Amino acid sequence: MGHEEFAFHYPARKKIFKNLMNSFSLHELIGNTDIYLLDQIMKGGYIAGEKILDTGCGNGRNLIWFLKNDFEVYAVDRDPAAIKYLESVHPDFNKERLQVAEIDKLPFGNNFFDHVISSAVLHFAKSVLHFNDMIKEMVRVLKPNGSLFIRMTSDIGIENKIQHIENGVYHIPDGSIRFLLTPNLLKNMMYKNNLSFIEPLKTVNVDGLRCMSTLVLRKKYEFIELVPIQSILN
């Protein structure tokens, strides 16, 4: 299409697009989905038909796009009221996929999900042990090569402004108390759970009061060390 032809048709095309957008509000399409999760969606990180688990789902803010786009969606939350609310607003949701559960005791089999989401949940860990147990469980139910999306508070960028209480829990400058992801904790977590980065770590510093880090990780395949045949024969 030449410039003149495009210019001629542009007003009509603009009107059609405007009418389409008026029919479907952005909120109807994506709700209040975490913007960093939305970034992964826009990059094609999730494919229709895959199994998704949202851990600590709350009111389901991160489920809307997946439910509207033919994913096999599962969700857990420790609060029965949250699950009851989701059942009421999504009556067609398979109730067997909505469960009251703790993240460190997930009611699913090994290697079950293509993707696991944890958005603004892990910074409520009670201790380093509790944090590690939740990570271990999410990795356990994730298929090899599956993705783990994590968004949580960290000490990156506010290291000199935080006060350690105990067991990885800190007072942070915004006045709240949070479990914080630290570089050492991240390094150990990646190593122990056989994880690698899909994208580089991103951290947003909110006016020096709070830092939120986003991790997009992959569960690596587990390689079995082969025993040399000669050692068996001997």
Buried (B, 14 or more C-beta within 10 A) or exposed (E): EEEEEEEEEEEEEEEEEEEEEEEEEEEEEBBEBBEBBBBBBEEEBBEEEBBBBBBBBBBBBBBBBBBEBEBBBBBBBBEEEBBEBBEEEBEEBEEEBBBBBBBBEBEBEEBBBBBBBBBBBBBBBEEBEBBBBBBEBBBBBBBEEBBBBBBBBBBBBBEEBBEEEEEBBBBBBBEEEBBBBBEEBBEBBBEEBBBEEBBEBBBBEEEEEBBBBBBBBBBEEEEEEEEEEEEEEE
